[in-house]
């Protein structure tokens, strides 16, 4: 047997001295943990996509209602809503996409989502209006795309083979 040896007490061990049975137990436990965690990651990705869409709708409605009808200025244009939204988007993206990037070793979802978060952060630096809405909509579209790419990589055949998801 190459790479394995028979110990004095009759147990088969790997070259590193770790008993083979221990390796299988650890591998089994890791596999079970990944199967339990995978649905959580998918839910976070879906929540990120939903919240990105809700943010885009908020931006468009604020332009139409405040500019066109003069309604809801305090509600729609409050800076706190935008700051809280950016914090929530950052947390969900960090957990879901960061976790996915570590798991399936694909940088594209992470890079796209972080670029989107950068646009969203930049939108906080400009005054309310069309520029802010454009930056925010570009940002949420990129964050949403990052979540979609993360979900696709999770379901891809190469990831399933590599990650055993």
C-alpha positions in Angstrom: 0.0 0.0 0.0 1.5 3.3 -1.1 1.0 6.2 1.3 -0.3 4.0 4.1 1.3 1.8 6.7 0.3 -0.9 9.1 1.0 0.2 12.7 2.2 -2.2 15.4 -1.3 -2.6 16.8 -2.7 -3.5 13.4 -4.3 -0.1 12.5 -3.9 1.3 9.0 -2.6 4.8 9.2 -1.6 7.4 6.6 2.0 8.5 6.1 1.3 11.5 8.4 0.4 9.2 11.2 -3.3 10.0 11.3 -5.5 6.9 11.5 -7.5 6.4 8.4 -10.8 6.1 10.3 -10.3 9.5 11.9 -9.8 11.0 8.4 -13.1 9.5 7.2 -15.0 10.8 10.2 -13.7 14.3 9.8 -14.5 14.3 6.1 -18.0 13.0 6.8 -18.6 15.7 9.5 -17.4 18.4 7.1 -19.6 17.1 4.4 -22.6 17.1 6.7 -21.8 20.6 7.9 -21.6 21.9 4.3 -25.0 20.3 3.5 -26.5 22.1 6.4 -24.9 25.5 5.6 -25.6 25.5 1.9 -29.3 26.3 2.2 -28.5 29.2 4.6 -26.1 30.7 2.0 -28.7 30.3 -0.7 -31.3 32.1 1.4 -28.8 35.0 2.1 -28.2 35.3 -1.6 -31.9 35.4 -2.3 -32.4 38.0 0.4 -29.6 40.1 -1.1 -31.3 39.9 -4.5 -34.6 40.9 -3.1 -33.2 43.8 -1.0 -31.3 45.0 -4.1 -34.5 45.1 -6.1 -36.3 46.8 -3.2 -33.6 49.4 -3.0 -33.8 50.1 -6.8 -37.6 50.5 -6.5 -37.1 52.9 -3.5 -34.8 55.0 -5.6 -37.1 55.2 -8.5 -40.2 55.9 -6.4 -38.4 58.6 -4.5 -37.6 60.4 -7.7 -41.2 60.1 -9.0 -43.0 60.8 -5.7 -40.7 63.6 -4.4 -39.9 65.3 -7.7 -43.1 64.8 -9.5 -45.7 64.9 -6.8 -43.8 66.5 -3.8 -44.8 63.7 -1.5 -42.8 61.9 1.2 -39.6 63.9 1.1 -38.7 63.1 4.8 -39.4 59.4 4.3 -37.8 58.8 0.9 -34.8 61.2 1.1 -33.7 60.5 4.7 -29.9 59.8 4.8 -30.5 57.3 7.5 -32.4 55.0 5.2 -29.5 54.9 2.8 -26.9 54.3 5.5 -28.9 51.5 7.0 -29.5 50.0 3.6 -25.8 50.1 2.8 -24.9 48.4 6.2 -27.5 45.7 5.6 -26.3 45.1 2.0 -22.7 45.0 3.1 -23.4 42.4 5.9 -25.5 40.1 3.7 -22.9 40.4 0.8 -20.0 39.8 3.2 -21.6 36.7 4.7 -23.2 35.1 1.6 -20.7 36.1 -1.1 -17.6 35.9 1.0 -18.7 32.5 2.3 -19.4 31.4 -1.3 -16.1 32.7 -2.6 -14.2 30.8 0.1 -16.2 27.7 -0.7 -16.1 27.5 -4.5 -12.9 29.6 -5.0 -14.4 31.9 -7.6 -13.5 35.6 -7.4 -16.1 36.9 -9.9 -19.1 37.1 -7.5 -17.0 38.8 -4.8 -15.5 41.3 -7.1 -18.8 42.2 -8.8 -20.6 42.6 -5.5 -17.8 44.7 -3.9 -17.8 47.0 -6.9 -21.6 47.4 -6.5 -21.1 48.2 -2.8 -18.5 50.8 -3.8 -21.1 52.5 -6.1 -23.6 52.4 -3.3 -21.1 54.0 -0.9 -20.3 56.6 -3.5 -24.0 57.4 -3.8 -23.9 58.5 -0.1 -21.3 61.1 -1.0 -23.3 63.0 -3.6 -26.4 65.2 -2.9 -29.8 63.7 -3.3 -31.1 63.6 -6.9 -30.5 61.9 -10.2 -26.7 61.3 -9.6 -27.4 59.6 -6.3 -30.2 57.4 -7.9 -28.0 56.4 -10.8 -25.0 55.5 -8.6 -27.3 53.5 -6.3 -29.1 51.7 -9.0 -25.8 50.7 -10.7 -24.6 49.6 -7.3 -27.6 47.5 -6.4 -27.6 45.9 -9.9 -24.0 44.9 -9.4 -24.6 43.5 -5.9 -27.6 41.6 -7.2 -25.5 40.2 -10.0 -22.9 39.2 -7.5 -25.5 37.2 -5.6 -26.8 35.6 -8.8 -23.3 34.6 -9.8 -22.7 33.2 -6.3 -25.8 31.1 -6.5 -24.9 29.9 -10.0 -21.4 28.9 -8.9 -22.9 27.0 -6.0 -25.2 25.0 -8.4 -22.6 24.5 -11.1 -21.3 21.0 -11.9 -17.7 22.0 -11.3 -18.5 23.4 -7.9 -20.6 20.4 -7.0 -17.7 18.1 -8.0 -15.1 20.3 -6.2 -17.1 21.2 -3.1 -19.4 18.2 -2.8 -22.4 20.5 -2.4 
